[in-house]
């Protein structure tokens, strides 16, 4: 579970198997300014349901861990 979703200043983690679905839901929320329900994990690994309001959120970052970071060597 290395994939991460940051909503404003809250950090959540995504199960590898849910990454594509979560990406689609986040895109839908932001594009259509609607609320979506996301099944995520907190920093302690507990399953949580997060409601993302695409009309109210100020920042969203989705880290799908697709390769080394700029400061990392591959």
mmCIF file of the N, C-alpha and C atoms, coordinates in Angstrom:
data_MODEL
# 
_entry.id   MODEL 
# 
loop_
_atom_site.group_PDB 
_atom_site.id 
_atom_site.type_symbol 
_atom_site.label_atom_id 
_atom_site.label_alt_id 
_atom_site.label_comp_id 
_atom_site.label_asym_id 
_atom_site.label_entity_id 
_atom_site.label_seq_id 
_atom_site.pdbx_PDB_ins_code 
_atom_site.Cartn_x 
_atom_site.Cartn_y 
_atom_site.Cartn_z 
_atom_site.occupancy 
_atom_site.B_iso_or_equiv 
_atom_site.pdbx_formal_charge 
_atom_site.auth_seq_id 
_atom_site.auth_comp_id 
_atom_site.auth_asym_id 
_atom_site.auth_atom_id 
_atom_site.pdbx_PDB_model_num 
ATOM 1   N N  . UNK A 1 1  ? 0.847   -1.175 0.000   1.00 0.00 ? 1  UNK A N  1 
ATOM 2   C CA . UNK A 1 1  ? 0.000   0.000  0.000   1.00 0.00 ? 1  UNK A CA 1 
ATOM 3   C C  . UNK A 1 1  ? 0.896   1.243  0.000   1.00 0.00 ? 1  UNK A C  1 
ATOM 4   N N  . UNK A 1 2  ? 1.502   1.529  -1.136  1.00 0.00 ? 2  UNK A N  1 
ATOM 5   C CA . UNK A 1 2  ? 2.415   2.662  -1.224  1.00 0.00 ? 2  UNK A CA 1 
ATOM 6   C C  . UNK A 1 2  ? 1.780   3.859  -1.917  1.00 0.00 ? 2  UNK A C  1 
ATOM 7   N N  . UNK A 1 3  ? 0.585   3.699  -2.384  1.00 0.00 ? 3  UNK A N  1 
ATOM 8   C CA . UNK A 1 3  ? -0.081  4.798  -3.074  1.00 0.00 ? 3  UNK A CA 1 
ATOM 9   C C  . UNK A 1 3  ? -0.723  5.725  -2.049  1.00 0.00 ? 3  UNK A C  1 
ATOM 10  N N  . UNK A 1 4  ? -0.662  7.019  -2.339  1.00 0.00 ? 4  UNK A N  1 
ATOM 11  C CA . UNK A 1 4  ? -1.067  8.004  -1.347  1.00 0.00 ? 4  UNK A CA 1 
ATOM 12  C C  . UNK A 1 4  ? -1.973  9.054  -1.984  1.00 0.00 ? 4  UNK A C  1 
ATOM 13  N N  . UNK A 1 5  ? -2.948  9.502  -1.208  1.00 0.00 ? 5  UNK A N  1 
ATOM 14  C CA . UNK A 1 5  ? -3.832  10.583 -1.621  1.00 0.00 ? 5  UNK A CA 1 
ATOM 15  C C  . UNK A 1 5  ? -3.788  11.651 -0.537  1.00 0.00 ? 5  UNK A C  1 
ATOM 16  N N  . UNK A 1 6  ? -3.436  12.870 -0.931  1.00 0.00 ? 6  UNK A N  1 
ATOM 17  C CA . UNK A 1 6  ? -3.412  13.991 0.004   1.00 0.00 ? 6  UNK A CA 1 
ATOM 18  C C  . UNK A 1 6  ? -4.540  14.933 -0.396  1.00 0.00 ? 6  UNK A C  1 
ATOM 19  N N  . UNK A 1 7  ? -5.451  15.156 0.535   1.00 0.00 ? 7  UNK A N  1 
ATOM 20  C CA . UNK A 1 7  ? -6.578  16.062 0.315   1.00 0.00 ? 7  UNK A CA 1 
ATOM 21  C C  . UNK A 1 7  ? -6.382  17.228 1.267   1.00 0.00 ? 7  UNK A C  1 
ATOM 22  N N  . UNK A 1 8  ? -6.173  18.400 0.697   1.00 0.00 ? 8  UNK A N  1 
ATOM 23  C CA . UNK A 1 8  ? -5.775  19.564 1.479   1.00 0.00 ? 8  UNK A CA 1 
ATOM 24  C C  . UNK A 1 8  ? -4.551  19.167 2.302   1.00 0.00 ? 8  UNK A C  1 
ATOM 25  N N  . UNK A 1 9  ? -4.656  19.032 3.599   1.00 0.00 ? 9  UNK A N  1 
ATOM 26  C CA . UNK A 1 9  ? -3.482  18.643 4.403   1.00 0.00 ? 9  UNK A CA 1 
ATOM 27  C C  . UNK A 1 9  ? -3.626  17.263 5.036   1.00 0.00 ? 9  UNK A C  1 
ATOM 28  N N  . UNK A 1 10 ? -4.639  16.525 4.636   1.00 0.00 ? 10 UNK A N  1 
ATOM 29  C CA . UNK A 1 10 ? -4.864  15.187 5.186   1.00 0.00 ? 10 UNK A CA 1 
ATOM 30  C C  . UNK A 1 10 ? -4.284  14.137 4.251   1.00 0.00 ? 10 UNK A C  1 
ATOM 31  N N  . UNK A 1 11 ? -3.545  13.196 4.828   1.00 0.00 ? 11 UNK A N  1 
ATOM 32  C CA . UNK A 1 11 ? -2.875  12.167 4.039   1.00 0.00 ? 11 UNK A CA 1 
ATOM 33  C C  . UNK A 1 11 ? -3.565  10.823 4.243   1.00 0.00 ? 11 UNK A C  1 
ATOM 34  N N  . UNK A 1 12 ? -3.880  10.167 3.133   1.00 0.00 ? 12 UNK A N  1 
ATOM 35  C CA . UNK A 1 12 ? -4.559  8.877  3.147   1.00 0.00 ? 12 UNK A CA 1 
ATOM 36  C C  . UNK A 1 12 ? -3.800  7.918  2.246   1.00 0.00 ? 12 UNK A C  1 
ATOM 37  N N  . UNK A 1 13 ? -4.022  6.631  2.440   1.00 0.00 ? 13 UNK A N  1 
ATOM 38  C CA . UNK A 1 13 ? -3.331  5.624  1.647   1.00 0.00 ? 13 UNK A CA 1 
ATOM 39  C C  . UNK A 1 13 ? -4.348  4.783  0.887   1.00 0.00 ? 13 UNK A C  1 
ATOM 40  N N  . UNK A 1 14 ? -3.914  4.301  -0.277  1.00 0.00 ? 14 UNK A N  1 
ATOM 41  C CA . UNK A 1 14 ? -4.795  3.586  -1.196  1.00 0.00 ? 14 UNK A CA 1 
ATOM 42  C C  . UNK A 1 14 ? -4.277  2.166  -1.376  1.00 0.00 ? 14 UNK A C  1 
ATOM 43  N N  . UNK A 1 15 ? -5.165  1.192  -1.263  1.00 0.00 ? 15 UNK A N  1 
ATOM 44  C CA . UNK A 1 15 ? -4.789  -0.189 -1.565  1.00 0.00 ? 15 UNK A CA 1 
ATOM 45  C C  . UNK A 1 15 ? -4.437  -0.273 -3.050  1.00 0.00 ? 15 UNK A C  1 
ATOM 46  N N  . UNK A 1 16 ? -3.407  -1.029 -3.364  1.00 0.00 ? 16 UNK A N  1 
ATOM 47  C CA . UNK A 1 16 ? -2.978  -1.148 -4.760  1.00 0.00 ? 16 UNK A CA 1 
ATOM 48  C C  . UNK A 1 16 ? -4.130  -1.546 -5.672  1.00 0.00 ? 16 UNK A C  1 
ATOM 49  N N  . UNK A 1 17 ? -4.964  -2.456 -5.203  1.00 0.00 ? 17 UNK A N  1 
ATOM 50  C CA . UNK A 1 17 ? -6.066  -2.950 -6.030  1.00 0.00 ? 17 UNK A CA 1 
ATOM 51  C C  . UNK A 1 17 ? -7.150  -1.896 -6.268  1.00 0.00 ? 17 UNK A C  1 
ATOM 52  N N  . UNK A 1 18 ? -7.179  -0.838 -5.459  1.00 0.00 ? 18 UNK A N  1 
ATOM 53  C CA . UNK A 1 18 ? -8.202  0.206  -5.587  1.00 0.00 ? 18 UNK A CA 1 
ATOM 54  C C  . UNK A 1 18 ? -7.697  1.467  -6.289  1.00 0.00 ? 18 UNK A C  1 
ATOM 55  N N  . UNK A 1 19 ? -6.438  1.494  -6.679  1.00 0.00 ? 19 UNK A N  1 
ATOM 56  C CA . UNK A 1 19 ? -5.830  2.727  -7.200  1.00 0.00 ? 19 UNK A CA 1 
ATOM 57  C C  . UNK A 1 19 ? -6.555  3.272  -8.426  1.00 0.00 ? 19 UNK A C  1 
ATOM 58  N N  . UNK A 1 20 ? -6.886  2.430  -9.377  1.00 0.00 ? 20 UNK A N  1 
ATOM 59  C CA . UNK A 1 20 ? -7.548  2.910  -10.600 1.00 0.00 ? 20 UNK A CA 1 
ATOM 60  C C  . UNK A 1 20 ? -8.930  3.472  -10.285 1.00 0.00 ? 20 UNK A C  1 
ATOM 61  N N  . UNK A 1 21 ? -9.684  2.777  -9.445  1.00 0.00 ? 21 UNK A N  1 
ATOM 62  C CA . UNK A 1 21 ? -11.033 3.239  -9.099  1.00 0.00 ? 21 UNK A CA 1 
ATOM 63  C C  . UNK A 1 21 ? -10.982 4.549  -8.321  1.00 0.00 ? 21 UNK A C  1 
ATOM 64  N N  . UNK A 1 22 ? -10.043 4.665  -7.384  1.00 0.00 ? 22 UNK A N  1 
ATOM 65  C CA . UNK A 1 22 ? -9.914  5.901  -6.605  1.00 0.00 ? 22 UNK A CA 1 
ATOM 66  C C  . UNK A 1 22 ? -9.515  7.058  -7.520  1.00 0.00 ? 22 UNK A C  1 
ATOM 67  N N  . UNK A 1 23 ? -8.598  6.810  -8.435  1.00 0.00 ? 23 UNK A N  1 
ATOM 68  C CA . UNK A 1 23 ? -8.192  7.847  -9.388  1.00 0.00 ? 23 UNK A CA 1 
ATOM 69  C C  . UNK A 1 23 ? -9.386  8.341  -10.193 1.00 0.00 ? 23 UNK A C  1 
ATOM 70  N N  . UNK A 1 24 ? -10.202 7.422  -10.676 1.00 0.00 ? 24 UNK A N  1 
ATOM 71  C CA . UNK A 1 24 ? -11.391 7.803  -11.452 1.00 0.00 ? 24 UNK A CA 1 
ATOM 72  C C  . UNK A 1 24 ? -12.374 8.607  -10.610 1.00 0.00 ? 24 UNK A C  1 
ATOM 73  N N  . UNK A 1 25 ? -12.579 8.196  -9.358  1.00 0.00 ? 25 UNK A N  1 
ATOM 74  C CA . UNK A 1 25 ? -13.510 8.917  -8.487  1.00 0.00 ? 25 UNK A CA 1 
ATOM 75  C C  . UNK A 1 25 ? -13.008 10.319 -8.160  1.00 0.00 ? 25 UNK A C  1 
ATOM 76  N N  . UNK A 1 26 ? -11.713 10.448 -7.895  1.00 0.00 ? 26 UNK A N  1 
ATOM 77  C CA . UNK A 1 26 ? -11.142 11.770 -7.604  1.00 0.00 ? 26 UNK A CA 1 
ATOM 78  C C  . UNK A 1 26 ? -11.286 12.672 -8.826  1.00 0.00 ? 26 UNK A C  1 
ATOM 79  N N  . UNK A 1 27 ? -10.966 12.145 -9.986  1.00 0.00 ? 27 UNK A N  1 
ATOM 80  C CA . UNK A 1 27 ? -11.104 12.928 -11.224 1.00 0.00 ? 27 UNK A CA 1 
ATOM 81  C C  . UNK A 1 27 ? -12.556 13.374 -11.421 1.00 0.00 ? 27 UNK A C  1 
ATOM 82  N N  . UNK A 1 28 ? -13.491 12.471 -11.186 1.00 0.00 ? 28 UNK A N  1 
ATOM 83  C CA . UNK A 1 28 ? -14.910 12.796 -11.328 1.00 0.00 ? 28 UNK A CA 1 
ATOM 84  C C  . UNK A 1 28 ? -15.328 13.888 -10.346 1.00 0.00 ? 28 UNK A C  1 
ATOM 85  N N  . UNK A 1 29 ? -14.880 13.777 -9.104  1.00 0.00 ? 29 UNK A N  1 
ATOM 86  C CA . UNK A 1 29 ? -15.238 14.778 -8.090  1.00 0.00 ? 29 UNK A CA 1 
ATOM 87  C C  . UNK A 1 29 ? -14.726 16.160 -8.475  1.00 0.00 ? 29 UNK A C  1 
ATOM 88  N N  . UNK A 1 30 ? -13.491 16.227 -8.935  1.00 0.00 ? 30 UNK A N  1 
ATOM 89  C CA . UNK A 1 30 ? -12.900 17.522 -9.267  1.00 0.00 ? 30 UNK A CA 1 
ATOM 90  C C  . UNK A 1 30 ? -13.468 18.094 -10.562 1.00 0.00 ? 30 UNK A C  1 
ATOM 91  N N  . UNK A 1 31 ? -13.686 17.246 -11.538 1.00 0.00 ? 31 UNK A N  1 
ATOM 92  C CA . UNK A 1 31 ? -14.196 17.702 -12.831 1.00 0.00 ? 31 UNK A CA 1 
ATOM 93  C C  . UNK A 1 31 ? -15.646 18.159 -12.741 1.00 0.00 ? 31 UNK A C  1 
ATOM 94  N N  . UNK A 1 32 ? -16.450 17.392 -12.012 1.00 0.00 ? 32 UNK A N  1 
ATOM 95  C CA . UNK A 1 32 ? -17.887 17.660 -11.957 1.00 0.00 ? 32 UNK A CA 1 
ATOM 96  C C  . UNK A 1 32 ? -18.339 18.358 -10.680 1.00 0.00 ? 32 UNK A C  1 
ATOM 97  N N  . UNK A 1 33 ? -17.372 18.726 -9.834  1.00 0.00 ? 33 UNK A N  1 
ATOM 98  C CA . UNK A 1 33 ? -17.667 19.447 -8.592  1.00 0.00 ? 33 UNK A CA 1 
ATOM 99  C C  . UNK A 1 33 ? -18.739 18.730 -7.769  1.00 0.00 ? 33 UNK A C  1 
ATOM 100 N N  . UNK A 1 34 ? -18.516 17.440 -7.552  1.00 0.00 ? 34 UNK A N  1 
ATOM 101 C CA . UNK A 1 34 ? -19.476 16.658 -6.783  1.00 0.00 ? 34 UNK A CA 1 
ATOM 102 C C  . UNK A 1 34 ? -18.773 15.917 -5.655  1.00 0.00 ? 34 UNK A C  1 
ATOM 103 N N  . UNK A 1 35 ? -19.535 15.288 -4.805  1.00 0.00 ? 35 UNK A N  1 
ATOM 104 C CA . UNK A 1 35 ? -18.985 14.542 -3.680  1.00 0.00 ? 35 UNK A CA 1 
ATOM 105 C C  . UNK A 1 35 ? -18.923 13.063 -4.034  1.00 0.00 ? 35 UNK A C  1 
ATOM 106 N N  . UNK A 1 36 ? -17.767 12.452 -3.734  1.00 0.00 ? 36 UNK A N  1 
ATOM 107 C CA . UNK A 1 36 ? -17.594 11.018 -3.963  1.00 0.00 ? 36 UNK A CA 1 
ATOM 108 C C  . UNK A 1 36 ? -17.146 10.358 -2.668  1.00 0.00 ? 36 UNK A C  1 
ATOM 109 N N  . UNK A 1 37 ? -17.389 9.068  -2.583  1.00 0.00 ? 37 UNK A N  1 
ATOM 110 C CA . UNK A 1 37 ? -17.035 8.267  -1.414  1.00 0.00 ? 37 UNK A CA 1 
ATOM 111 C C  . UNK A 1 37 ? -15.813 7.421  -1.760  1.00 0.00 ? 37 UNK A C  1 
ATOM 112 N N  . UNK A 1 38 ? -14.749 7.553  -0.959  1.00 0.00 ? 38 UNK A N  1 
ATOM 113 C CA . UNK A 1 38 ? -13.493 6.851  -1.218  1.00 0.00 ? 38 UNK A CA 1 
ATOM 114 C C  . UNK A 1 38 ? -13.181 5.884  -0.077  1.00 0.00 ? 38 UNK A C  1 
ATOM 115 N N  . UNK A 1 39 ? -12.825 4.665  -0.422  1.00 0.00 ? 39 UNK A N  1 
ATOM 116 C CA . UNK A 1 39 ? -12.400 3.674  0.567   1.00 0.00 ? 39 UNK A CA 1 
ATOM 117 C C  . UNK A 1 39 ? -10.876 3.734  0.645   1.00 0.00 ? 39 UNK A C  1 
ATOM 118 N N  . UNK A 1 40 ? -10.357 4.253  1.770   1.00 0.00 ? 40 UNK A N  1 
ATOM 119 C CA . UNK A 1 40 ? -8.931  4.496  1.934   1.00 0.00 ? 40 UNK A CA 1 
ATOM 120 C C  . UNK A 1 40 ? -8.447  3.918  3.257   1.00 0.00 ? 40 UNK A C  1 
ATOM 121 N N  . UNK A 1 41 ? -7.181  4.201  3.597   1.00 0.00 ? 41 UNK A N  1 
ATOM 122 C CA . UNK A 1 41 ? -6.595  3.779  4.863   1.00 0.00 ? 41 UNK A CA 1 
ATOM 123 C C  . UNK A 1 41 ? -5.912  4.975  5.507   1.00 0.00 ? 41 UNK A C  1 
ATOM 124 N N  . UNK A 1 42 ? -5.947  5.028  6.844   1.00 0.00 ? 42 UNK A N  1 
ATOM 125 C CA . UNK A 1 42 ? -5.229  6.097  7.538   1.00 0.00 ? 42 UNK A CA 1 
ATOM 126 C C  . UNK A 1 42 ? -3.780  5.668  7.757   1.00 0.00 ? 42 UNK A C  1 
ATOM 127 N N  . UNK A 1 43 ? -2.998  6.501  8.417   1.00 0.00 ? 43 UNK A N  1 
ATOM 128 C CA . UNK A 1 43 ? -1.570  6.232  8.619   1.00 0.00 ? 43 UNK A CA 1 
ATOM 129 C C  . UNK A 1 43 ? -1.320  4.982  9.457   1.00 0.00 ? 43 UNK A C  1 
ATOM 130 N N  . UNK A 1 44 ? -2.299  4.578  10.253  1.00 0.00 ? 44 UNK A N  1 
ATOM 131 C CA . UNK A 1 44 ? -2.166  3.373  11.078  1.00 0.00 ? 44 UNK A CA 1 
ATOM 132 C C  . UNK A 1 44 ? -2.678  2.122  10.375  1.00 0.00 ? 44 UNK A C  1 
ATOM 133 N N  . UNK A 1 45 ? -3.102  2.270  9.120   1.00 0.00 ? 45 UNK A N  1 
ATOM 134 C CA . UNK A 1 45 ? -3.576  1.127  8.351   1.00 0.00 ? 45 UNK A CA 1 
ATOM 135 C C  . UNK A 1 45 ? -5.034  0.774  8.570   1.00 0.00 ? 45 UNK A C  1 
ATOM 136 N N  . UNK A 1 46 ? -5.764  1.623  9.279   1.00 0.00 ? 46 UNK A N  1 
ATOM 137 C CA . UNK A 1 46 ? -7.193  1.363  9.506   1.00 0.00 ? 46 UNK A CA 1 
ATOM 138 C C  . UNK A 1 46 ? -7.994  1.780  8.281   1.00 0.00 ? 46 UNK A C  1 
ATOM 139 N N  . UNK A 1 47 ? -8.940  0.942  7.886   1.00 0.00 ? 47 UNK A N  1 
ATOM 140 C CA . UNK A 1 47 ? -9.816  1.258  6.758   1.00 0.00 ? 47 UNK A CA 1 
ATOM 141 C C  . UNK A 1 47 ? -10.750 2.393  7.150   1.00 0.00 ? 47 UNK A C  1 
ATOM 142 N N  . UNK A 1 48 ? -10.863 3.382  6.270   1.00 0.00 ? 48 UNK A N  1 
ATOM 143 C CA . UNK A 1 48 ? -11.742 4.528  6.512   1.00 0.00 ? 48 UNK A CA 1 
ATOM 144 C C  . UNK A 1 48 ? -12.487 4.859  5.225   1.00 0.00 ? 48 UNK A C  1 
ATOM 145 N N  . UNK A 1 49 ? -13.615 5.503  5.381   1.00 0.00 ? 49 UNK A N  1 
ATOM 146 C CA . UNK A 1 49 ? -14.351 6.042  4.245   1.00 0.00 ? 49 UNK A CA 1 
ATOM 147 C C  . UNK A 1 49 ? -14.192 7.551  4.284   1.00 0.00 ? 49 UNK A C  1 
ATOM 148 N N  . UNK A 1 50 ? -13.702 8.115  3.194   1.00 0.00 ? 50 UNK A N  1 
ATOM 149 C CA . UNK A 1 50 ? -13.481 9.557  3.090   1.00 0.00 ? 50 UNK A CA 1 
ATOM 150 C C  . UNK A 1 50 ? -14.419 10.094 2.020   1.00 0.00 ? 50 UNK A C  1 
ATOM 151 N N  . UNK A 1 51 ? -15.116 11.168 2.341   1.00 0.00 ? 51 UNK A N  1 
ATOM 152 C CA . UNK A 1 51 ? -15.986 11.823 1.375   1.00 0.00 ? 51 UNK A CA 1 
ATOM 153 C C  . UNK A 1 51 ? -15.247 13.037 0.828   1.00 0.00 ? 51 UNK A C  1 
ATOM 154 N N  . UNK A 1 52 ? -15.016 13.047 -0.468  1.00 0.00 ? 52 UNK A N  1 
ATOM 155 C CA . UNK A 1 52 ? -14.303 14.139 -1.130  1.00 0.00 ? 52 UNK A CA 1 
ATOM 156 C C  . UNK A 1 52 ? -15.315 15.017 -1.847  1.00 0.00 ? 52 UNK A C  1 
ATOM 157 N N  . UNK A 1 53 ? -15.394 16.274 -1.425  1.00 0.00 ? 53 UNK A N  1 
ATOM 158 C CA . UNK A 1 53 ? -16.285 17.243 -2.056  1.00 0.00 ? 53 UNK A CA 1 
ATOM 159 C C  . UNK A 1 53 ? -15.465 18.020 -3.083  1.00 0.00 ? 53 UNK A C  1 
ATOM 160 N N  . UNK A 1 54 ? -15.643 17.695 -4.335  1.00 0.00 ? 54 UNK A N  1 
ATOM 161 C CA . UNK A 1 54 ? -14.875 18.317 -5.402  1.00 0.00 ? 54 UNK A CA 1 
ATOM 162 C C  . UNK A 1 54 ? -15.128 19.801 -5.567  1.00 0.00 ? 54 UNK A C  1 
ATOM 163 N N  . UNK A 1 55 ? -16.237 20.294 -5.029  1.00 0.00 ? 55 UNK A N  1 
ATOM 164 C CA . UNK A 1 55 ? -16.548 21.720 -5.128  1.00 0.00 ? 55 UNK A CA 1 
ATOM 165 C C  . UNK A 1 55 ? -15.890 22.523 -4.013  1.00 0.00 ? 55 UNK A C  1 
ATOM 166 N N  . UNK A 1 56 ? -15.452 21.856 -2.954  1.00 0.00 ? 56 UNK A N  1 
ATOM 167 C CA . UNK A 1 56 ? -14.938 22.582 -1.792  1.00 0.00 ? 56 UNK A CA 1 
ATOM 168 C C  . UNK A 1 56 ? -13.451 22.376 -1.530  1.00 0.00 ? 56 UNK A C  1 
ATOM 169 N N  . UNK A 1 57 ? -12.869 21.328 -2.065  1.00 0.00 ? 57 UNK A N  1 
ATOM 170 C CA . UNK A 1 57 ? -11.469 21.019 -1.782  1.00 0.00 ? 57 UNK A CA 1 
ATOM 171 C C  . UNK A 1 57 ? -10.556 22.054 -2.444  1.00 0.00 ? 57 UNK A C  1 
ATOM 172 N N  . UNK A 1 58 ? -9.450  22.379 -1.763  1.00 0.00 ? 58 UNK A N  1 
ATOM 173 C CA . UNK A 1 58 ? -8.527  23.363 -2.333  1.00 0.00 ? 58 UNK A CA 1 
ATOM 174 C C  . UNK A 1 58 ? -7.323  22.723 -3.007  1.00 0.00 ? 58 UNK A C  1 
ATOM 175 N N  . UNK A 1 59 ? -6.926  21.532 -2.553  1.00 0.00 ? 59 UNK A N  1 
ATOM 176 C CA . UNK A 1 59 ? -5.767  20.875 -3.161  1.00 0.00 ? 59 UNK A CA 1 
ATOM 177 C C  . UNK A 1 59 ? -5.882  19.365 -3.013  1.00 0.00 ? 59 UNK A C  1 
ATOM 178 N N  . UNK A 1 60 ? -5.526  18.662 -4.086  1.00 0.00 ? 60 UNK A N  1 
ATOM 179 C CA . UNK A 1 60 ? -5.502  17.199 -4.072  1.00 0.00 ? 60 UNK A CA 1 
ATOM 180 C C  . UNK A 1 60 ? -4.224  16.753 -4.762  1.00 0.00 ? 60 UNK A C  1 
ATOM 181 N N  . UNK A 1 61 ? -3.505  15.837 -4.123  1.00 0.00 ? 61 UNK A N  1 
ATOM 182 C CA . UNK A 1 61 ? -2.308  15.249 -4.729  1.00 0.00 ? 61 UNK A CA 1 
ATOM 183 C C  . UNK A 1 61 ? -2.459  13.739 -4.681  1.00 0.00 ? 61 UNK A C  1 
ATOM 184 N N  . UNK A 1 62 ? -2.217  13.105 -5.801  1.00 0.00 ? 62 UNK A N  1 
ATOM 185 C CA . UNK A 1 62 ? -2.341  11.657 -5.910  1.00 0.00 ? 62 UNK A CA 1 
ATOM 186 C C  . UNK A 1 62 ? -0.976  11.098 -6.284  1.00 0.00 ? 62 UNK A C  1 
ATOM 187 N N  . UNK A 1 63 ? -0.379  10.320 -5.385  1.00 0.00 ? 63 UNK A N  1 
ATOM 188 C CA . UNK A 1 63 ? 0.934   9.719  -5.617  1.00 0.00 ? 63 UNK A CA 1 
ATOM 189 C C  . UNK A 1 63 ? 0.729   8.234  -5.864  1.00 0.00 ? 63 UNK A C  1 
ATOM 190 N N  . UNK A 1 64 ? 0.855   7.821  -7.127  1.00 0.00 ? 64 UNK A N  1 
ATOM 191 C CA . UNK A 1 64 ? 0.639   6.424  -7.484  1.00 0.00 ? 64 UNK A CA 1 
ATOM 192 C C  . UNK A 1 64 ? 1.935   5.621  -7.494  1.00 0.00 ? 64 UNK A C  1 
ATOM 193 N N  . UNK A 1 65 ? 3.025   6.221  -7.029  1.00 0.00 ? 65 UNK A N  1 
ATOM 194 C CA . UNK A 1 65 ? 4.314   5.536  -6.898  1.00 0.00 ? 65 UNK A CA 1 
ATOM 195 C C  . UNK A 1 65 ? 4.714   4.847  -8.201  1.00 0.00 ? 65 UNK A C  1 
ATOM 196 N N  . UNK A 1 66 ? 4.767   5.623  -9.264  1.00 0.00 ? 66 UNK A N  1 
ATOM 197 C CA . UNK A 1 66 ? 5.067   5.070  -10.586 1.00 0.00 ? 66 UNK A CA 1 
ATOM 198 C C  . UNK A 1 66 ? 6.545   5.059  -10.930 1.00 0.00 ? 66 UNK A C  1 
ATOM 199 N N  . UNK A 1 67 ? 7.395   5.409  -10.010 1.00 0.00 ? 67 UNK A N  1 
ATOM 200 C CA . UNK A 1 67 ? 8.822   5.397  -10.298 1.00 0.00 ? 67 UNK A CA 1 
ATOM 201 C C  . UNK A 1 67 ? 9.582   6.141  -9.234  1.00 0.00 ? 67 UNK A C  1 
ATOM 202 N N  . UNK A 1 68 ? 10.889  6.250  -9.404  1.00 0.00 ? 68 UNK A N  1 
ATOM 203 C CA . UNK A 1 68 ? 11.689  6.923  -8.385  1.00 0.00 ? 68 UNK A CA 1 
ATOM 204 C C  . UNK A 1 68 ? 11.365  8.412  -8.297  1.00 0.00 ? 68 UNK A C  1 
ATOM 205 N N  . UNK A 1 69 ? 11.523  8.943  -7.116  1.00 0.00 ? 69 UNK A N  1 
ATOM 206 C CA . UNK A 1 69 ? 11.332  10.374 -6.893  1.00 0.00 ? 69 UNK A CA 1 
ATOM 207 C C  . UNK A 1 69 ? 12.510  11.123 -7.513  1.00 0.00 ? 69 UNK A C  1 
ATOM 208 N N  . UNK A 1 70 ? 12.363  12.403 -7.779  1.00 0.00 ? 70 UNK A N  1 
ATOM 209 C CA . UNK A 1 70 ? 13.477  13.158 -8.372  1.00 0.00 ? 70 UNK A CA 1 
ATOM 210 C C  . UNK A 1 70 ? 14.760  13.070 -7.555  1.00 0.00 ? 70 UNK A C  1 
ATOM 211 N N  . UNK A 1 71 ? 14.639  12.870 -6.253  1.00 0.00 ? 71 UNK A N  1 
ATOM 212 C CA . UNK A 1 71 ? 15.832  12.797 -5.409  1.00 0.00 ? 71 UNK A CA 1 
ATOM 213 C C  . UNK A 1 71 ? 16.334  11.365 -5.231  1.00 0.00 ? 71 UNK A C  1 
ATOM 214 N N  . UNK A 1 72 ? 15.661  10.385 -5.850  1.00 0.00 ? 72 UNK A N  1 
ATOM 215 C CA . UNK A 1 72 ? 16.052  8.985  -5.725  1.00 0.00 ? 72 UNK A CA 1 
ATOM 216 C C  . UNK A 1 72 ? 16.698  8.495  -7.010  1.00 0.00 ? 72 UNK A C  1 
ATOM 217 N N  . UNK A 1 73 ? 17.597  7.554  -6.858  1.00 0.00 ? 73 UNK A N  1 
ATOM 218 C CA . UNK A 1 73 ? 18.216  6.939  -8.030  1.00 0.00 ? 73 UNK A CA 1 
ATOM 219 C C  . UNK A 1 73 ? 17.459  5.668  -8.371  1.00 0.00 ? 73 UNK A C  1 
ATOM 220 N N  . UNK A 1 74 ? 17.309  5.395  -9.650  1.00 0.00 ? 74 UNK A N  1 
ATOM 221 C CA . UNK A 1 74 ? 16.611  4.165  -10.045 1.00 0.00 ? 74 UNK A CA 1 
ATOM 222 C C  . UNK A 1 74 ? 17.588  3.031  -10.234 1.00 0.00 ? 74 UNK A C  1 
# 
